[in-house]
Amino acid sequence: MKSAELDKLARRHGISLTRPSPDNREVAISGETKRKILSALKVDLSGAADPENGAPRREPKPAAKKIARSFLPDFLSGTRVWGVSLQLYELRSARNWGIGDFEDLSDMADLAGSLGADFIGLTPLHAPFLADPDRCSPYEPSSRQHLNPLYIAVDRLPGFACSPELERQMASLRQTDLVDYAGVAQIKLKALRDLWPAWRQRSVIDDAYDPADFDAFIAQGGNSLRLHALFECLSFSMVERGVGAGWQGWPADFQRFDSAAVAEFERGHADDVRFHMWLQWLAHRQLMQAADRARKAGLRIGLYLDLAVGEAIDGSATWSEPDTYVSKATIGSPPDPFAVDGQDWHLAGYLPAAIAAGEMSPFRRMVNAAMRYAGAIRIDHAAALRRLFLVPLGTRPDGGAYVRYPQDRLLQILAEVSAEHRCLVIGEDLGLIPKGLQDDLAAAHILSYRILSYEQDGKGFKPADVYPVLALACISTHDHQTLAGWWRGADIQARCDHGIVPADLTEKHLEDRKRERRNLKAALKSAGLDLPARLSQARASEETLRELTVSAYRFIGRTPSLLVAVRLADLTDEKKPTNIPGTSDSYPNWRPKLSVLLENMTSSPLLERVTAAMREERPQNRAGRERIEGGRILNRQG
C-alpha cells in the first residue's frame, strides 16, 4: 500500500498522523505504527478499499455540535460543597478483617455527615482478579462492570459466626501496616464458602438479603454477570494448575468464552459459578446499603466513585467481550518532559467503533454500573472521551499513536445515564489534553478536576478566584504525596530513589520546588491567610506543616469551584504515599493503610481543624437562588 493510501486509511479510522514530543514538537508517526494501530483496530488491510470497513462514524463539524449536558443537582446552584476522598482498602477499624470494607464505608459516611461533608470520594471499586489478589491496582481491574468482593463485610451477613481461630487471623491482618491482600482473600473467601450452602438452600432469611432479590439480580446481570462469575471459576482453577489467573496464559481451548471446553467446564461447576454471582450480589447489596447510609447521614451527593480508563488485558472483561476491545495495543501516553520515553499503562481500551454501539453499548453499561450507587462519578483520564494514545503490543510507547473516539456520542450517553440516576460527572482533565476539550466538558456540565500544585502559571500559583465554577478542587490525589510531603520534596526524592527520574533532573526539580514553595506562600498570603512564621524551608516542623495544611485547605475552600475534596491522608498526616506512579515492584502501591483507626478519627487534630475550616468557608446552604449556565453561576433573575 502506498504511503498516501495508508495515510488516508489511517485518517479514516481516526488515527492521528503525528504525536507530541517532550520538547512540544509534533512528530510524524511511522508507516509501521499506522499498520499496527489499524490492525489493533481490527481493520482488514486487504479490504481497505472499502470506505466503511470498520471505520468509526465521523463526528459532526465542531460548529454544528450541540453538546448534551450531564446532570447537576439543583442545590449546587446556590452553594459550594466539600467532601472527603479516600481509598476504601486503607481504612483501619477495630472490626474489619485487615482491609477497609463496606461497613467501614457506612461508618465513614456517618462521620463525614457529622462533620458537614456532602460526599465521600473513592478510588475504583471495580472487580479485581480474586484468584490473584496481589494484583491489587484499582486502576487495572479485571472488569469495570462488576465489584470487588474483598470489600464485603462478612461479619455483617446473617448466619455468620466467628470462631476463635478466625478471630486470631483477623486480628493478625488488622495489625499490618500494609494490606495483605492474599491473607484477606484467603480468610474472607473461606468464610463466604462456609456460609454459601445455607444461603443456597434459602435457609438464611433476612429483609436486607431477600433471596428473591438475588434471583432478580442474576436476571438483570444476564450474560455479563454469568460470564464474569465463570471467568472467576476458571481463574481459580487455572491458578490451582499453576497456569495463572489471567486468560492469556490459559490453554487455547479456554481462551474463548464460547468454546466447547469452557461450556463443559461450566456444566461441571454450575454451583461454583452461582457462588461467584452470589458474591457480586452481596457486594451490590452492601454498597447500596452504604449509599443509603450516606444519604441518611446528610451527604447530599453521597458516594463519588472513580472509573478506571481501561481494564486488564487478560481479565474478565476482555475474555467475555473480545469483540469490544482493542486487542493488539494498550492504552498509554506519548513522551513528555516527566516521562521522556512515554508510558504504557498496559490497559485494554474499548474499540472506537464498538464503545457506543447499540442501545446498551459497552460505555453505557460501564457508567450505569457505577452510577447506580453514586451521586457523582469521576472519569479517570477524561481525554479518552475524545482520543486515546494506543501503544502496539511489543512496541515502545514512542511508537504509539492517538486514535479518535466518538466524543459527542459518549457525552450524550453520559447525559442520559446521569439524568436517569441523578448523578453528576467529573472529568479528570489533567496532562496532555486535546485543544478545546475542557471547553466541551464545561459545556456538557462535566466538572473539571483541579489540583492545587498543578494550578500554576508563569506568575506562580493561580489565585483562588480564577478557579472554574464547574470543577472539583483538591490539594492532592492518590498519585501524590500529602501536602506536607510535597512541601518536603518527598515526591521528588521518591522518583529519584525508584529510578524514575535521573539525579541531574532531580536536582533541577528540587530547585524548582524551592520556587514553588515561595510561590505557594505568596498565594496564600495574597488570599489573606495566616502562615506560620517558621515556614521558611523544606525541613519545617510537623506542627508548622499542619498549620500550612489548614491554610491551604482554606485557600481551595474559597475557590468558586462547586466541589472541594479533602484528602483523608492529609487529615491523618500520612508519611507513606498511596501510589508512586512509574513503580511496580519497588514500592508497595495500593497497600499502605492509614495510621489512625476509624474509631479514633475524631481525635486527629488536623481532621478537626481542616473540617472546621471547610464548614466556615463552605457552609451548608440549602436555599439556592442561583442557576448555572455555561460554566458560570448566574442569579435567577439575571
Beta strands, then each sheet from edge to edge (+ up, - down):
strand 1: 18-20
strand 2: 26-28
strand 3: 81-86
strand 4: 119-122
strand 5: 126-127
strand 6: 143-147
strand 7: 302-307
strand 8: 311-312
strand 9: 329-333
strand 10: 343-348
strand 11: 376-379
strand 12: 387-392
strand 13: 401-404
strand 14: 424-427
strand 15: 448-451
strand 16: 456-457
strand 17: 460-461
strand 18: 471-474
strand 19: 563-567
strand 20: 626-629
strand 21: 632-635
sheet 1: 1+ 2-
sheet 2: 14+ 11+ 7+ 4+ 3+ 19+ 18+ 15+
sheet 3: 5+ 6-
sheet 4: 8+ 10- 9+ 12- 13+
sheet 5: 16+ 17-
sheet 6: 20+ 21-
end
